[in-house]
């Protein structure tokens, strides 16, 4: 879209200037009615102290202030500025240890499936980056080349007989060498490279690589397991059934332990950091933030241009005129007796006026960013989602860690049906510390996942939003609808329970970052920054299962019971049928406006 060098970003709002003469007429009628009332009660005497010139001045100030506000809303600009750059992702190789010790259950459900969950959620948070998957034990192999589809990463990490075969022995050197060879051949010189090694640190070959062998990529290590460790279960090679625990030559059960020292050493040599993962999804968010610091910014020559708005001066003029109108009295100035000081009330009034004026002048200096965000929100409200997204991206160049901007950009991407990109932006907001913003991001993320047909993940996102804000009735409603959709699905054949491993392909929903949706870890402690009075993760949450008969968790059961009491079976079935038919009305119910947030945060 070609824009003139001078104009208004939203010229249609200039029609509001028609309200100025209407307000002038109303003010005049009100003034005349007041004069008539005064004359009827007190004759001409009460009018002696009133000044018609002062009334005219006050009215003019009010009307000009109103006109200035309308012009500010229309977004005046005097120049265009080029969109300067775009962010590049990171090339990541995820190296996962699949040695036999990774079957230990000191982490729920076991180390390998915890690593699978870690891989899936890290991939979802790093959408926009290219992620390759390497599996290693005694030797390393590239299981998947670089991909931007994170759902693939977890599908191969299943040790139930038809997925990954656990192997004896573990060699960190083989895993890292395979990882260095897994980076895309068409490496962009601006893209940074990182290896994320997920292991328990137990190696059978004492071949920890030296720092000289790790040149070419930053290395982050993730330790899965506990120092106390656990026994190593064994499974039948044909049907994947649990057969017992691994024993040494003397018949004593073998216990495997997390060896953090080895993993810390590799991370230090590779210029990265070490993370300990026991199901606490905050670690995934911490690692994702560390990886995002490696994202490069690519200068662009033909990225288009956006208006360089100058609404702040008009807002300042409007505030100053309203302040002046408030300070001017309609009465004529009367001579004060000599020797008497100025009344305290009038002095206080002038001091207050000076303070408000100073605040208005201060707003000139720092109002550009807020007004720019207001401009982007105005584009969003007007249905120009591409323009709103471009404006949010410009703001993110100066505030890359702002959760508000991440939510706004994600909402614009959602409206544009760019659902995978929207999930990545929601992930950035969920990594933040503000619990209210994290709850909003989880709710909006659930709506996006629902549109993608990922109902289990949508359910988990709504559940997480409710844990952060138990009063969110929209999230309660959406969660109930998704639960009914999942309950209406036919049961998967071959589902079983017991000590054996999960069947291949069974969902293992997870969370993104410290506040993402997902499977709560058993006995997990509160996340950093969480108040002691806030709800904790339950030690067992049957609603994480896809079993239609599973019961709600203790935190959600009262909320869902309260909702069910207001919804008959017939009404619920009609809602379910309408959702399947993609009716617009029910779509509004499911993704209705959040109270207090509007179309954008």
C-alpha positions in Angstrom: 0.0 0.0 0.0 1.4 3.3 -1.1 1.0 6.1 1.4 1.5 9.8 0.9 4.3 11.5 2.8 1.9 13.6 4.9 -1.6 12.5 6.0 -3.6 10.5 8.5 -3.1 6.9 9.4 -6.8 6.5 10.1 -8.6 9.2 8.1 -12.0 7.7 8.6 -11.9 8.8 12.2 -11.9 12.5 11.1 -15.7 12.1 10.7 -15.8 12.5 14.5 -15.1 16.2 13.9 -18.7 16.5 13.1 -19.4 16.1 16.8 -17.7 19.4 17.5 -20.5 21.7 16.3 -23.0 19.4 18.0 -21.2 19.8 21.3 -21.1 23.6 20.7 -24.8 23.7 20.2 -25.4 21.7 23.4 -23.1 23.9 25.4 -24.9 27.1 24.2 -28.4 25.6 25.0 -27.2 24.6 28.5 -25.8 28.1 29.1 -29.0 29.9 28.1 -31.1 27.5 30.2 -29.0 28.3 33.2 -29.3 32.1 32.6 -33.1 31.8 32.4 -33.1 29.8 35.6 -31.0 32.3 37.5 -33.2 35.2 36.3 -36.4 33.5 37.4 -35.1 32.9 40.9 -33.0 36.0 41.6 -33.8 38.6 38.9 -30.8 40.4 37.4 -28.7 40.6 40.6 -27.1 37.1 40.4 -25.9 37.9 36.9 -23.7 40.8 37.9 -20.8 38.5 38.9 -21.0 36.4 35.7 -18.9 37.1 32.7 -20.1 36.2 29.2 -16.6 36.6 27.8 -15.2 34.1 30.2 -18.0 31.6 29.2 -17.1 32.1 25.6 -13.4 31.5 26.3 -14.1 28.3 28.3 -16.4 27.0 25.6 -13.8 27.7 22.9 -11.1 25.9 24.9 -13.4 22.9 25.4 -14.2 22.6 21.6 -10.6 23.0 20.5 -9.5 20.3 23.0 -12.2 18.0 21.6 -11.1 18.7 18.0 -7.4 18.0 19.0 -8.3 14.7 20.5 -10.1 13.6 17.3 -7.1 14.6 15.2 -4.8 12.6 17.5 -7.0 9.6 17.1 -6.9 9.9 13.3 -3.1 9.4 13.6 -1.5 12.4 11.8 1.9 11.8 10.3 4.4 13.9 8.5 6.8 11.3 7.2 7.2 7.6 6.4 9.9 5.4 8.0 11.2 2.2 6.6 10.8 -1.1 8.4 14.4 -1.8 9.1 14.9 -5.5 10.0 13.5 -8.9 10.8 14.5 -11.5 13.3 16.1 -14.8 12.3 15.7 -18.1 14.1 18.4 -20.3 15.4 19.6 -23.6 13.9 19.2 -26.2 16.7 20.2 -29.8 16.9 18.5 -31.7 19.7 20.6 -34.7 20.8 18.7 -37.2 23.0 20.3 -40.0 24.9 18.5 -43.3 24.2 20.7 -45.6 26.2 19.2 -48.2 28.5 19.5 -46.1 31.6 17.0 -43.6 30.2 14.2 -46.1 31.0 14.6 -45.4 34.7 11.5 -44.0 36.4 13.1 -41.6 38.9 11.4 -39.0 36.7 7.7 -39.4 35.8 6.8 -41.3 33.7 10.4 -42.2 32.9 13.5 -40.4 31.7 13.0 -41.1 28.0 9.4 -39.9 27.9 10.3 -36.9 30.0 12.9 -36.2 27.3 10.2 -36.7 24.6 8.0 -34.1 26.3 11.0 -31.8 26.6 11.8 -32.1 22.9 8.2 -31.5 21.9 7.7 -28.4 24.0 11.1 -26.9 23.2 10.3 -27.3 19.5 7.0 -25.5 19.9 8.6 -22.6 21.8 11.2 -22.3 19.1 8.9 -22.1 16.1 10.7 -20.1 13.5 13.9 -21.9 14.2 15.1 -25.1 12.4 15.4 -28.1 14.7 17.1 -31.4 13.9 16.9 -34.6 16.0 19.9 -36.8 16.8 19.6 -40.0 18.9 22.7 -41.5 20.5 23.8 -44.3 22.8 27.0 -46.1 21.9 26.7 -44.4 18.5 24.9 -41.4 17.2 22.5 -41.1 14.3 20.5 -38.3 12.7 16.9 -39.4 13.2 15.3 -36.3 11.6 17.0 -33.6 9.6 16.3 -29.9 10.3 12.6 -29.2 10.4 10.3 -26.4 11.4 7.5 -28.8 12.5 8.0 -29.5 16.2 5.4 -32.3 16.4 7.7 -34.7 14.6 10.3 -34.5 17.3 8.4 -36.3 20.0 6.9 -39.0 17.8 10.1 -41.0 17.5 11.0 -40.9 21.2 8.8 -43.8 22.3 10.4 -46.8 23.9 7.3 -49.1 23.8 8.5 -51.5 21.2 7.6 -49.8 17.9 9.5 -46.6 18.4 13.1 -46.1 19.6 14.9 -49.2 20.7 16.9 -48.5 23.9 20.5 -49.5 23.5 23.3 -50.5 25.9 26.2 -48.0 26.4 26.4 -44.3 26.1 28.9 -42.1 24.4 28.7 -38.3 24.6 31.3 -37.9 21.9 29.3 -39.8 19.4 26.2 -37.8 20.1 28.0 -34.5 19.8 29.9 -35.5 16.6 26.6 -36.6 15.0 25.0 -33.3 16.1 27.7 -31.2 14.5 27.1 -33.0 11.2 23.3 -32.6 11.4 23.2 -28.8 10.8 21.6 -27.8 7.5 24.0 -27.5 4.6 22.5 -24.2 3.5 23.6 -22.5 6.7 22.7 -18.8 6.7 25.8 -16.9 7.9 23.6 -14.8 10.1 22.0 -17.7 11.8 23.6 -19.0 15.1 23.9 -22.7 15.8 23.2 -24.5 19.1 23.2 -28.1 20.3 20.8 -29.1 23.1 22.1 -32.4 24.6 19.5 -34.3 26.8 21.0 -37.1 28.9 21.3 -38.6 32.4 25.1 -38.0 32.2 26.0 -41.7 32.7 28.6 -42.7 30.1 30.1 -46.1 29.6 32.9 -44.8 27.4 35.1 -42.3 29.2 35.3 -40.1 26.1 34.1 -36.6 27.2 35.1 -34.4 24.3 37.6 -31.6 24.7 36.8 -27.9 24.1 38.6 -28.0 20.8 36.2 -30.6 19.5 33.2 -28.5 20.2 33.9 -25.5 18.0 31.1 -24.4 15.7 28.1 -24.4 17.9 27.1 -23.4 21.4 26.2 -26.4 23.6 23.5 -26.5 26.2 23.1 -29.7 28.3 19.9 -30.9 30.1 20.2 -33.5 32.8 17.2 -35.8 33.1 16.9 -37.8 36.4 17.8 -37.5 40.0 20.9 -38.1 42.0 19.1 -40.7 44.0 18.4 -42.5 40.8 16.3 -45.5 40.1 16.3 -49.1 38.8 16.3 -49.8 35.1 13.2 -51.6 33.8 13.4 -54.0 31.0 10.8 -54.8 28.3 10.0 -57.6 26.0 11.6 -57.0 22.5 8.5 -58.3 20.7 5.5 -56.8 22.4 7.0 -54.1 24.7 5.6 -55.6 27.9 7.3 -54.9 31.2 9.5 -57.9 32.2 11.3 -56.8 35.3 14.4 -54.8 36.2 18.0 -55.0 35.0 20.3 -57.0 37.3 24.1 -57.4 37.3 26.0 -60.7 37.2 25.4 -61.2 40.9 21.6 -60.7 40.6 21.6 -57.3 42.3 19.3 -54.7 40.6 21.3 -52.0 38.8 20.6 -48.5 39.9 21.3 -45.6 37.6 22.0 -42.0 38.8 22.1 -38.6 37.3 25.7 -37.5 36.8 25.5 -33.7 36.6 29.3 -33.1 36.7 29.8 -34.6 33.3 27.0 -32.5 31.7 28.2 -29.3 33.4 31.7 -29.9 32.0 30.4 -30.3 28.5 28.2 -27.2 28.7 31.1 -25.1 30.0 33.4 -26.3 27.3 30.7 -25.6 24.7 30.0 -22.0 25.9 26.5 -22.8 27.0 24.7 -23.7 30.2 23.5 -26.7 32.1 19.8 -27.2 33.1 18.3 -29.9 35.4 14.9 -31.2 34.2 12.7 -33.4 36.3 9.4 -32.4 34.7 9.5 -28.8 35.8 8.5 -27.0 32.6 9.9 -23.7 33.8 13.3 -25.2 32.7 12.0 -25.4 29.1 11.1 -21.7 29.2 14.5 -20.8 30.6 16.3 -22.7 27.9 14.1 -21.2 25.2 14.9 -17.7 26.4 18.6 -18.5 26.3 18.3 -19.8 22.8 16.3 -16.7 21.7 19.2 -14.5 22.8 21.1 -16.1 19.9 18.6 -14.9 17.3 20.1 -12.6 14.8 18.5 -9.5 13.2 18.7 -9.2 9.4 18.7 -5.7 7.9 16.1 -5.4 5.1 16.1 -3.0 2.2 12.6 -3.4 0.8 10.6 -4.2 3.8 8.0 -1.5 3.2 7.3 1.6 5.2 5.0 2.7 8.0 3.7 6.1 9.0 5.8 8.0 11.5 2.9 9.3 13.6 2.9 12.5 15.5 -0.1 12.2 17.7 1.6 13.2 20.9 1.6 17.0 20.3 -2.2 16.9 19.6 -2.8 15.0 22.8 -0.7 17.4 24.7 -2.6 20.4 23.3 -5.9 18.8 24.2 -4.8 18.1 27.8 -3.4 21.6 28.2 -6.6 23.2 26.9 -8.8 21.1 29.2 -6.6 22.0 32.1 -6.8 25.7 31.3 -10.6 25.5 30.8 -10.9 24.0 34.3 -8.8 26.7 35.9 -10.8 29.6 34.4 -13.8 30.7 36.5 -17.0 32.0 34.9 -17.2 34.8 37.5 -15.6 38.2 37.1 -12.5 38.9 39.2 -13.6 40.7 42.3 -11.2 43.0 44.2 -9.9 41.5 47.4 -9.6 43.5 50.6 -6.0 44.6 51.3 -4.0 42.8 53.9 -5.7 39.5 53.2 -3.7 36.7 51.6 -5.0 34.6 48.8 -7.4 32.0 50.0 -5.8 28.6 50.6 -8.3 26.9 48.4 -7.4 29.0 45.4 -3.7 28.5 46.1 -4.2 24.7 46.2 -6.1 24.8 43.0 -3.3 26.6 41.2 -0.7 24.2 42.6 -2.8 21.3 41.4 -3.0 22.9 38.0 0.8 23.3 37.8 1.2 19.6 38.8 -1.2 18.4 36.1 0.5 20.6 33.5 3.9 19.2 34.4 2.5 15.7 34.1 1.2 16.6 30.6 4.6 18.0 29.5 6.3 14.8 30.8 3.9 12.8 28.8 5.2 14.4 25.6 8.6 13.0 26.1 7.5 9.4 26.8 4.2 9.2 24.9 5.6 8.0 21.5 5.8 4.4 22.4 2.4 4.2 24.0 0.8 6.0 21.1 2.6 3.7 18.7 1.1 0.8 20.6 -2.2 2.6 20.4 -1.8 2.9 16.7 -1.2 -0.8 16.3 -4.2 -1.6 18.5 -6.3 0.7 16.3 -5.2 -1.2 13.2 -6.2 -4.4 14.9 -9.6 -3.1 15.9 -10.2 -1.9 12.4 -9.5 -5.4 10.9 -6.1 -4.5 9.4 -4.3 -7.5 11.0 -1.3 -7.4 8.7 -0.8 -3.7 9.4 -1.2 -4.3 13.2 1.3 -7.2 13.1 3.9 -5.0 11.3 3.4 -2.3 13.9 3.8 -4.7 16.7 7.0 -6.1 15.1 8.4 -2.6 14.9 7.7 -2.1 18.6 9.3 -5.5 19.4 12.6 -4.3 18.0 12.8 -1.9 20.9 11.1 -4.1 23.4 11.9 -7.7 22.4 10.9 -9.2 25.8 7.6 -7.4 26.2 4.8 -10.0 26.9 2.1 -7.5 26.0 3.5 -7.0 22.5 4.0 -10.8 22.2 0.3 -11.4 23.0 -0.8 -8.6 20.6 1.3 -10.0 17.8 0.1 -13.5 18.4 -3.6 -12.3 18.3 -2.9 -10.6 15.0 -1.3 -13.8 13.6 -4.3 -15.8 14.9 -6.7 -13.6 13.0 -4.5 -14.1 9.9 -4.8 -17.9 10.4 -1.0 -18.1 10.9 -1.5 -20.5 13.8 2.0 -22.0 14.2 3.5 -18.5 14.3 0.9 -17.3 16.8 1.8 -20.2 19.1 5.4 -19.1 19.1 4.5 -15.6 20.2 2.2 -16.9 22.9 5.1 -19.0 24.1 7.2 -15.8 24.6 4.4 -14.3 26.7 4.0 -17.5 28.8 7.7 -17.3 29.7 7.1 -14.0 31.5 6.7 -13.4 35.2 3.4 -11.6 35.2 0.8 -14.2 36.2 -2.1 -12.2 34.7 -0.4 -12.0 31.3 0.5 -15.6 31.4 -3.1 -16.6 32.1 -4.3 -14.4 29.1 -1.6 -16.0 26.9 -2.6 -19.5 27.9 -6.3 -18.8 27.2 -5.5 -17.3 23.8 -3.1 -20.1 23.0 -6.0 -22.6 23.8 -8.2 -20.8 21.2 -5.4 -21.2 18.6 -4.8 -24.8 19.4 -8.6 -25.5 19.1 -8.6 -23.9 15.6 -5.7 -26.2 14.7 -7.7 -29.2 15.8 -5.3 -30.0 18.6 -8.0 -30.5 21.2 -5.9 -32.3 23.8 -3.4 -29.4 23.8 -6.2 -26.8 23.8 -7.7 -28.6 26.9 -4.3 -28.4 28.6 -3.9 -24.7 27.8 -7.4 -23.9 29.2 -6.6 -25.9 32.3 -3.4 -24.0 32.8 -5.2 -20.7 32.3 -7.7 -21.7 35.0 -4.9 -22.7 37.4 -3.5 -19.2 37.1 -6.9 -17.5 37.2 -9.6 -19.7 38.7 -12.2 -16.9 38.2 -11.9 -17.0 34.4 -15.4 -18.1 33.3 -14.5 -18.1 29.6 -11.7 -20.6 30.2 -14.1 -22.8 32.2 -16.6 -22.7 29.4 -14.1 -23.5 26.7 -12.5 -26.3 28.8 -15.9 -28.0 29.3 -16.6 -27.8 25.5 -13.3 -29.3 24.6 -13.8 -32.0 27.2 -17.1 -32.9 25.6 -15.5 -33.1 22.2 -12.8 -35.4 23.5 -15.4 -37.5 25.3 -17.3 -37.9 22.0 -14.3 -39.4 20.3 -14.1 -43.2 20.0 -11.6 -44.8 22.4 -8.2 -45.6 20.9 -7.7 -49.4 20.4 -5.1 -51.1 22.5 -5.2 -48.6 25.4 -4.0 -50.2 28.6 -2.9 -49.3 32.1 -0.3 -50.8 34.3 3.4 -50.7 34.9 4.2 -51.3 31.3 5.1 -48.4 29.0 2.6 -46.2 27.2 1.4 -47.5 23.8 3.1 -45.7 20.8 1.3 -42.6 19.7 -0.5 -42.1 23.0 -0.6 -38.4 23.7 1.8 -36.9 26.2 0.6 -33.3 26.4 3.0 -30.8 27.9 3.5 -27.3 28.9 5.5 -24.5 27.4 7.7 -22.6 29.8 6.8 -21.8 33.4 3.1 -21.2 32.6 2.5 -23.3 29.6 -0.2 -25.9 29.2 0.7 -29.4 29.9 1.1 -32.4 32.0 1.9 -31.4 35.6 4.8 -33.0 37.2 4.1 -35.2 40.2 5.1 -33.5 43.4 6.6 -30.5 41.6 7.3 -27.5 43.7 5.9 -24.0 43.0 7.7 -22.2 40.2 10.0 -19.3 41.0 8.0 -16.2 41.8 4.8 -18.1 42.6 3.1 -17.0 45.8 2.6 -19.6 48.4 -1.1 -19.1 48.4 -1.5 -19.8 44.7 -2.8 -23.2 43.6 -0.1 -25.8 43.2 0.1 -28.6 40.7 -1.6 -31.8 42.0 0.5 -34.9 42.6 -1.9 -36.8 40.4 -4.1 -35.2 37.7 -6.3 -37.7 36.0 -7.6 -35.1 33.6 -4.3 -35.2 31.8 -5.4 -38.6 30.4 -7.3 -38.8 27.3 -9.7 -41.3 28.9 -13.2 -39.9 28.5 -14.1 -41.1 31.9 -11.2 -39.4 33.7 -12.2 -37.1 36.4 -11.2 -33.4 36.7 -8.4 -32.3 39.0 -9.2 -31.0 42.4 -8.6 -27.4 41.3 -10.9 -27.6 38.3 -13.7 -29.9 39.7 -15.6 -27.1 41.6 -15.4 -24.8 38.5 -16.6 -27.5 36.1 -19.4 -28.6 38.5 -20.6 -25.0 38.8 -20.6 -24.7 35.0 -22.4 -28.0 34.4 -25.2 -27.0 36.8 -26.0 -24.2 34.3 -25.9 -26.3 31.1 -28.4 -29.0 30.2 -27.5 -32.1 28.2 -29.5 -30.9 25.3 -27.8 -27.5 25.3 -24.4 -29.1 25.5 -25.1 -31.4 22.6 -26.3 -28.5 20.5 -23.1 -26.6 21.3 -21.1 -29.7 20.4 -22.9 -30.2 17.1 -22.5 -26.5 16.3 -18.8 -26.7 17.0 -18.4 -29.6 14.6 -20.2 -27.6 12.0 -18.0 -24.5 12.5 -20.9 -22.1 13.1 -19.8 -18.5 13.6 -22.0 -18.0 16.7 -20.5 -20.8 18.6 -17.1 -19.8 17.5 -17.8 -16.5 19.2 -18.8 -18.4 22.3 -15.6 -20.4 22.3 -13.4 -17.4 21.5 -15.5 -14.7 23.1 -13.9 -11.4 24.1 -12.1 -11.6 27.4 -13.5 -9.3 30.0 -11.2 -6.2 30.5 -9.0 -7.0 27.5 -10.9 -6.3 24.4 -9.6 -7.3 21.0 -6.0 -6.8 22.1 -4.2 -6.6 25.4 
